[in-house]
């Protein structure tokens, strides 16, 4: 019997940080196990002229989680007849 594919959903900080007595290492472990996307932008403007723009998109996750998600996405694409 095939394993059910995981679904992607947005969670709030209350769900991730559910224990008031959690240690920092437990919180970081939960965040990395779930995966975190961090997006940032920096604009350097002088006299209403944009001089520099720096954008960053970071995905923070454990290697095990990334491997599982990659395998699930590939198996889902092959079932649909698409190439990954």
SVG drawing of the C-alpha trace seen along z (x, -y; Angstrom):
<svg xmlns="http://www.w3.org/2000/svg" viewBox="-2 -63 25 65">
<polyline fill="none" stroke="black" stroke-width="0.4" points="0.0,0.0 1.6,-3.3 2.3,-6.0 0.0,-9.0 1.7,-12.0 2.3,-14.9 0.5,-18.1 2.0,-21.6 0.2,-23.9 0.9,-27.2 1.3,-27.0 1.5,-29.8 4.0,-30.3 1.6,-28.9 1.5,-25.5 5.3,-25.3 6.2,-26.6 3.4,-24.7 5.2,-24.1 5.8,-26.9 8.6,-24.9 10.4,-24.1 14.1,-24.6 15.7,-26.5 17.1,-23.3 13.6,-21.8 12.2,-24.8 14.9,-24.9 14.5,-21.1 10.8,-21.5 11.3,-24.4 13.9,-22.6 11.9,-19.4 8.8,-21.3 11.0,-23.5 11.2,-27.3 11.2,-29.7 12.7,-33.1 12.4,-35.9 14.1,-39.3 14.6,-42.4 16.9,-45.3 16.5,-48.6 19.2,-51.3 17.6,-54.5 19.1,-58.0 16.9,-60.9 14.2,-58.6 16.6,-56.8 17.0,-53.0 20.7,-52.3 20.9,-48.8 18.4,-46.0 19.3,-42.7 16.8,-39.9 17.2,-36.6 15.0,-33.5 16.2,-30.9 14.8,-27.4 16.0,-26.0 15.3,-22.4 17.0,-19.2 18.6,-17.1 16.3,-14.2 13.2,-16.3 14.4,-17.7 15.1,-14.2 11.7,-13.0 10.0,-15.9 12.1,-15.4 11.1,-11.7 7.4,-12.5 7.4,-15.2 9.2,-12.9 6.8,-10.0 3.8,-12.4 5.2,-13.7 5.8,-10.2 2.3,-9.2 0.9,-12.2 2.9,-11.4 5.2,-14.4 8.9,-14.6 10.5,-16.1"/>
</svg>
